[in-house]
Amino acid sequence: MKIKVLIVDDSALIRSVLREIIGSQTDMEVVGVAPDPIVAREMIRKTNPDVLTLDVEMPKMDGLDFLEKLMRLRPMPVVMVSTLTERGSEITMRALELGAVDFVTKPKISIQNGMLEYAETITDKIRAASKARVRPVNLAPAGAGSAPAQALPAIRNTLTSSEKLIIVGASTGGTEAIKEFLMQMPSDCPGILLVQHMPEGFTRSFAQRLDGLCKISVKEAVHGERVLPGHAYLAPGNAHLLLARSGANYLTQLDQGPPVNRHRPSVDVLFHSAAAHAGKNAIGVILTGMGKDGAAGMLEMKQAGAYNFAQDESTCVVFGMPREAIAVGATHEVGALKALPGMVLGYLTEHGSRALRV
């Protein structure tokens, strides 16, 4: 059975290029194209698509307004087609909060050639979206984000906070999963390093959004900064994030090496570095995502003495990355997204006093 895709974009060129890319896939078919949400509403009723690609900024009805109505009245997997601008990244972050599964970016120059270069990325995201669990979303007013989650109690153990590290990887559906995870972290939690598969230009907006919602500080990582308790460091788009050591201190390291598992940043790269430099002082967390990035690195973390958690299938948007990590025996515990922060902090409370440098 082919994946039925409806394309919604006000640009005739983008509609044509997307139709060409999607239509060339043996497992997909374009069931319609629409220049705006008004036309799209009727086409959804007629064609019953499996996945919708939706432009962020359109005439007649804003893409966000349409998405909000769609997720309330007829929830379905949506992949946003976004512009690589500051405004585009902010709108895209809001779209993910409203329930979009993922997004792709329009090239700034030579749109037709650029979109064809993105063919593999676009079609991979459509495949992932077709398998996604779409749930009703708690729609907060624009700009408000989600209602703040109740942060868990402080750890109150200086050794635990300074010696332990939490290492997190995610992909499809991960922006909301990471947000929910971090919003429960107390201000004295151990330093957190994060990889979320996102392109350059979007990770800064994502980090800033998280920083405004969480009790901990969240920032886009830069090269060579000390990893501090109560801080989370997000891998920037188009750069691998690694953990490094300098004497008694943990440091961030950015690297422009080739993509791993077709990703830069790659979860495996971060996890391998955590195994090498933190060992038993690392706690690994793998969240929702398509593919297997992170499974091998998490197994190496476990072999080095780390304790690892995976998000369960019922709360993942896509149960790819956690499933692969579980399958290779890399995890110790599996839990629902809402429960994971408490499980991690519970482990830290029980074992934190035994933290030792490796």
C-alpha positions as CSV (number, residue, x, y, z in Angstrom):
1,M,0.0,0.0,0.0
2,K,1.5,3.3,-1.1
3,I,1.7,6.3,1.2
4,K,-0.8,8.9,0.0
5,V,0.6,12.4,0.2
6,L,-1.2,15.8,-0.2
7,I,1.0,18.8,-1.0
8,V,-0.1,22.2,0.3
9,D,2.1,25.1,-0.8
10,D,1.4,28.5,-2.4
11,S,4.4,28.3,-4.7
12,A,3.7,26.5,-8.0
13,L,7.4,25.7,-8.3
14,I,7.6,24.0,-4.9
15,R,4.4,22.1,-5.6
16,S,5.9,20.9,-8.9
17,V,9.2,19.9,-7.4
18,L,7.6,18.1,-4.4
19,R,5.2,16.3,-6.8
20,E,8.3,15.1,-8.8
21,I,10.2,14.0,-5.8
22,I,7.4,12.2,-4.0
23,G,5.9,10.8,-7.2
24,S,9.2,9.2,-8.1
25,Q,9.1,7.0,-5.0
26,T,7.8,3.5,-5.5
27,D,6.1,3.5,-2.1
28,M,4.4,6.9,-2.4
29,E,1.8,8.6,-4.5
30,V,0.7,12.3,-4.7
31,V,-3.0,12.3,-4.3
32,G,-3.4,16.0,-4.8
33,V,-1.8,19.5,-4.6
34,A,-3.4,22.6,-3.2
35,P,-2.2,26.2,-3.4
36,D,-3.7,27.2,0.0
37,P,-5.5,25.7,3.0
38,I,-9.0,26.5,1.7
39,V,-8.5,24.2,-1.3
40,A,-6.7,21.7,0.9
41,R,-9.6,21.3,3.2
42,E,-11.8,19.9,0.4
43,M,-9.0,17.8,-1.0
44,I,-8.4,16.2,2.4
45,R,-12.1,15.1,2.5
46,K,-11.8,13.7,-1.1
47,T,-8.4,12.0,-1.0
48,N,-8.0,11.0,2.7
49,P,-4.2,11.4,2.6
50,D,-1.8,9.6,4.9
51,V,0.6,12.5,5.1
52,L,0.2,16.2,4.5
53,T,3.1,18.5,3.5
54,L,2.2,22.0,4.6
55,D,3.9,25.3,3.8
56,V,4.5,27.5,6.9
57,E,3.5,30.9,5.4
58,M,0.6,31.0,2.9
59,P,-2.2,33.4,1.8
60,K,-5.9,33.2,2.7
61,M,-5.1,31.2,5.9
62,D,-1.8,31.1,7.7
63,G,-0.2,27.6,7.9
64,L,-0.3,27.6,11.7
65,D,-4.0,28.5,11.8
66,F,-4.8,25.7,9.4
67,L,-2.6,23.3,11.3
68,E,-4.3,24.1,14.6
69,K,-7.7,23.5,13.1
70,L,-6.6,20.4,11.4
71,M,-5.1,18.8,14.5
72,R,-8.3,19.6,16.4
73,L,-10.8,18.4,13.8
74,R,-9.0,15.7,11.9
75,P,-5.5,14.9,13.4
76,M,-3.1,13.5,10.8
77,P,0.6,13.4,10.2
78,V,1.9,16.7,8.9
79,V,5.4,17.6,7.6
80,M,6.0,21.3,7.5
81,V,7.9,22.9,4.6
82,S,9.7,25.8,6.2
83,T,11.9,28.8,5.2
84,L,15.4,28.9,6.6
85,T,15.0,32.2,8.4
86,E,14.7,33.4,12.0
87,R,11.0,34.0,11.5
88,G,10.7,30.6,9.7
89,S,12.4,28.8,12.5
90,E,10.2,30.4,15.2
91,I,7.0,29.5,13.2
92,T,8.3,26.0,12.7
93,M,8.9,25.5,16.4
94,R,5.3,26.6,17.0
95,A,4.1,24.1,14.3
96,L,5.8,21.2,16.1
97,E,4.1,22.3,19.3
98,L,0.8,22.2,17.5
99,G,1.3,18.6,16.4
100,A,3.3,18.6,13.2
101,V,5.5,15.5,13.1
102,D,8.6,17.1,11.4
103,F,9.7,19.7,9.0
104,V,12.0,20.2,6.0
105,T,13.5,23.5,4.8
106,K,13.3,25.2,1.5
107,P,16.7,26.1,0.0
108,K,17.4,29.8,-0.2
109,I,19.0,29.7,-3.7
110,S,18.1,27.7,-6.8
111,I,14.9,26.3,-5.3
112,Q,14.4,23.6,-8.0
113,N,17.9,22.2,-7.8
114,G,18.1,22.6,-4.1
115,M,14.8,20.7,-3.5
116,L,16.0,17.9,-5.7
117,E,19.1,17.6,-3.5
118,Y,16.8,17.3,-0.5
119,A,14.8,14.5,-2.1
120,E,16.2,11.8,0.3
121,T,15.5,13.9,3.4
122,I,12.0,14.9,2.3
123,T,11.0,11.3,1.5
124,D,12.5,9.9,4.6
125,K,10.5,12.4,6.7
126,I,7.3,11.5,4.9
127,R,7.9,7.8,5.5
128,A,8.5,8.5,9.2
129,A,5.4,10.7,9.4
130,S,3.3,7.9,7.9
131,K,4.2,5.7,10.8
132,A,3.8,8.4,13.5
133,R,1.4,8.3,16.3
134,V,-0.6,11.5,16.0
135,R,-2.4,12.5,19.3
136,P,-4.6,15.3,20.3
137,V,-2.4,18.2,21.3
138,N,-2.9,20.6,24.2
139,L,-3.0,23.8,22.1
140,A,-1.6,26.7,24.1
141,P,-2.0,30.3,22.8
142,A,0.7,31.4,20.4
143,G,3.8,32.6,22.1
144,A,2.8,31.0,25.4
145,G,4.4,27.6,24.8
146,S,3.1,24.8,27.0
147,A,2.0,25.3,30.5
148,P,5.1,24.8,32.7
149,A,5.4,21.3,33.9
150,Q,6.1,20.9,37.6
151,A,9.8,20.5,38.1
152,L,10.9,17.5,40.2
153,P,12.4,18.1,43.6
154,A,16.0,19.3,43.8
155,I,18.7,16.6,44.1
156,R,20.6,18.4,46.9
157,N,23.7,16.4,46.4
158,T,26.6,18.5,45.1
159,L,28.7,15.4,44.2
160,T,25.8,13.9,42.1
161,S,25.2,17.2,40.3
162,S,28.8,17.8,39.4
163,E,30.0,14.3,38.7
164,K,27.1,12.7,36.8
165,L,26.0,13.7,33.3
166,I,22.7,13.1,31.4
167,I,23.2,12.3,27.7
168,V,20.1,12.6,25.5
169,G,19.4,11.7,21.9
170,A,16.2,12.1,19.8
171,S,14.9,12.6,16.3
172,T,11.3,12.6,14.8
173,G,9.0,13.9,17.5
174,G,11.9,14.8,19.7
175,T,11.4,18.5,20.0
176,E,8.3,18.0,22.2
177,A,9.8,15.0,24.0
178,I,12.9,16.9,24.9
179,K,10.8,19.8,26.1
180,E,8.7,17.6,28.3
181,F,11.9,15.9,29.7
182,L,13.8,19.1,30.4
183,M,10.8,20.9,31.9
184,Q,10.8,18.4,34.8
185,M,14.5,18.8,35.6
186,P,15.3,20.7,38.8
187,S,17.8,23.6,38.7
188,D,20.5,21.5,40.4
189,C,20.4,18.5,38.0
190,P,23.6,17.2,36.4
191,G,24.8,18.8,33.2
192,I,22.8,17.6,30.1
193,L,24.1,17.1,26.6
194,L,21.5,16.8,23.8
195,V,21.4,15.8,20.2
196,Q,18.2,16.4,18.3
197,H,18.3,15.9,14.5
198,M,17.7,19.4,13.2
199,P,19.2,21.6,10.5
200,E,21.4,24.5,11.0
201,G,19.5,27.7,11.9
202,F,16.7,25.9,13.9
203,T,18.6,24.6,16.9
204,R,19.3,28.1,18.3
205,S,15.5,29.0,18.2
206,F,14.7,25.6,19.8
207,A,17.3,26.1,22.6
208,Q,16.0,29.7,23.3
209,R,12.4,28.4,23.4
210,L,13.4,25.7,25.9
211,D,15.4,28.1,28.0
212,G,12.3,30.2,28.5
213,L,10.3,27.2,29.7
214,C,12.7,25.3,31.9
215,K,14.1,25.8,35.4
216,I,17.5,24.9,34.1
217,S,19.5,26.9,31.5
218,V,19.3,25.6,28.0
219,K,21.6,26.9,25.2
220,E,23.0,25.9,21.9
221,A,26.4,24.4,22.6
222,V,29.6,26.1,21.6
223,H,33.0,24.6,21.3
224,G,35.1,24.2,24.5
225,E,32.7,25.3,27.2
226,R,32.6,23.7,30.6
227,V,29.6,21.5,31.3
228,L,27.9,22.8,34.4
229,P,25.1,21.4,36.6
230,G,21.7,22.9,35.9
231,H,22.6,23.5,32.3
232,A,21.7,21.7,29.1
233,Y,23.7,22.0,25.9
234,L,22.0,21.3,22.5
235,A,24.1,20.2,19.6
236,P,23.9,23.0,16.9
237,G,22.6,22.0,13.5
238,N,25.3,20.7,11.1
239,A,27.9,20.0,13.9
240,H,28.5,16.9,15.9
241,L,28.5,17.4,19.7
242,L,31.0,15.4,21.8
243,L,31.8,15.2,25.4
244,A,35.5,15.9,26.2
245,R,37.6,16.1,29.3
246,S,40.2,18.6,30.6
247,G,41.6,17.6,34.0
248,A,38.6,17.5,36.4
249,N,36.2,19.3,34.0
250,Y,33.8,18.0,31.4
251,L,33.8,20.1,28.2
252,T,31.8,20.3,25.0
253,Q,33.4,19.7,21.7
254,L,32.0,20.5,18.3
255,D,33.2,18.6,15.2
256,Q,32.6,19.0,11.5
257,G,33.4,15.3,10.7
258,P,31.3,13.5,8.1
259,P,27.6,12.6,8.9
260,V,27.1,9.4,10.9
261,N,24.0,7.4,10.2
262,R,23.4,10.2,7.6
263,H,23.1,12.7,10.5
264,R,25.2,15.6,11.7
265,P,24.7,16.0,14.6
266,S,24.6,12.3,15.3
267,V,23.4,10.7,18.5
268,D,25.9,7.9,18.1
269,V,28.8,10.4,18.0
270,L,27.7,12.0,21.3
271,F,27.0,8.6,23.0
272,H,30.4,7.1,21.9
273,S,32.2,10.2,23.4
274,A,30.2,9.8,26.7
275,A,31.3,6.2,26.9
276,A,34.9,7.2,26.4
277,H,35.0,10.2,28.8
278,A,32.2,9.7,31.4
279,G,31.8,5.9,31.7
280,K,29.8,5.0,34.8
281,N,29.1,8.7,35.5
282,A,26.8,8.9,32.4
283,I,23.1,8.3,32.3
284,G,21.9,7.8,28.7
285,V,18.4,8.6,27.5
286,I,17.1,7.8,24.0
287,L,13.8,9.3,22.9
288,T,11.4,9.1,20.0
289,G,13.0,9.0,16.5
290,M,13.2,7.3,13.2
291,G,16.1,5.0,12.4
292,K,18.9,3.5,14.5
293,D,21.1,6.5,15.3
294,G,22.2,6.1,19.0
295,A,21.8,2.3,19.4
296,A,25.5,1.4,18.9
297,G,26.7,4.4,21.0
298,M,24.3,3.6,23.8
299,L,25.5,0.0,23.9
300,E,29.0,1.2,24.2
301,M,27.9,3.5,27.1
302,K,26.4,0.5,28.8
303,Q,29.5,-1.5,28.4
304,A,31.5,1.4,29.9
305,G,29.3,1.4,33.0
306,A,26.6,3.9,32.1
307,Y,23.0,3.4,33.1
308,N,20.5,3.9,30.2
309,F,16.9,4.7,29.7
310,A,14.6,4.5,26.6
311,Q,11.2,6.0,25.9
312,D,8.5,3.4,25.5
313,E,6.6,2.6,22.4
314,S,3.2,3.9,23.6
315,T,4.5,7.5,24.1
316,C,6.9,7.7,21.1
317,V,5.8,9.6,18.0
318,V,8.1,7.1,16.1
319,F,9.5,4.1,18.0
320,G,12.5,3.6,15.8
321,M,15.6,4.7,17.8
322,P,14.4,3.5,21.2
323,R,13.4,0.1,19.6
324,E,16.8,-0.3,18.1
325,A,18.6,0.5,21.3
326,I,16.4,-1.9,23.2
327,A,17.0,-4.6,20.6
328,V,20.8,-4.5,20.9
329,G,20.6,-4.7,24.7
330,A,21.8,-1.2,25.3
331,T,19.1,-0.1,27.8
332,H,18.4,-0.9,31.5
333,E,14.9,0.6,31.8
334,V,12.1,1.6,29.5
335,G,9.4,4.1,30.5
336,A,6.7,6.5,29.4
337,L,7.9,10.0,28.5
338,K,6.2,11.6,31.5
339,A,7.8,9.1,33.8
340,L,11.4,9.2,32.4
341,P,12.6,12.4,34.2
342,G,11.5,10.9,37.6
343,M,13.2,7.5,36.7
344,V,16.4,9.3,35.8
345,L,16.4,11.4,39.0
346,G,15.4,8.4,41.1
347,Y,18.4,6.5,39.8
348,L,20.7,9.5,40.5
349,T,19.3,9.8,44.1
350,E,19.9,6.2,44.7
351,H,23.4,5.9,43.1
352,G,24.7,9.5,43.1
353,S,26.7,9.2,46.3
354,R,28.8,6.5,44.5
355,A,29.8,8.8,41.7
356,L,33.5,8.5,40.9
357,R,35.7,9.9,38.3
358,V,36.7,7.4,35.6
